[in-house]
Each structure stands twice: as C-alpha cells, then as structure tokens.
Amino acid sequence: MIYNDFKGNKWTEYLDDKRDGEGCRYVLADTPDDILEVLVDLDIETRLGSDYFCNFSRVPAERFRAIRDRLIKKRGLTKKRLRYND
C-alpha cells in the first residue's frame, strides 16, 4: 500500500474539509476502494495510538467495514482494541 504516490497524495482529495465533533475529517462517499483502503489503514494505524484519523460515516458501511475487517485481521488486531463500536 502506497501512502505517498509522489504525485501529491491523492487520498487527501477524498477528505472533506468539514470535521465532526471530535475534529476528524469526513471521508467522501464516492471514495474509490484503493484510496479507501489507504484511509482505513491510516485510521487503524492512528487508533493504535490514541486518536482517530477520520470519520467514515459518509461511506457506505458495507464498503468501509469489508476493507477495515480485512486489514484488522491481517494485522492480528481486534475491533475492540481499536475502539470500533459496530
């Protein structure tokens, strides 16, 4: 997975400028799966610390959860440890 494609980090274009109550930026609903995977991976990485990276509520749950669950399993983590509440 590439976070920096040396073309301006295209994944940043899929974060809304608006933020939720926790200060996290919303991920746009039409985010392509390859970009969504980068954002989910960054969110998981951030949750291993103490903060949240972004808000996926605008992305259809079935798309977000499938990618998230696959990446969590790949890393040997749990949703509980990462504070996902679904």
Protein Blocks (a to p, Z undefined) as FASTA:
>chain_A
ZZbgonopamlmmpcfbdcfkopacddfklcfklmmmmmmmmmmmmmmmmcfbdcklpcf
klmmmmmmmmmmmnopafklnopaZZ
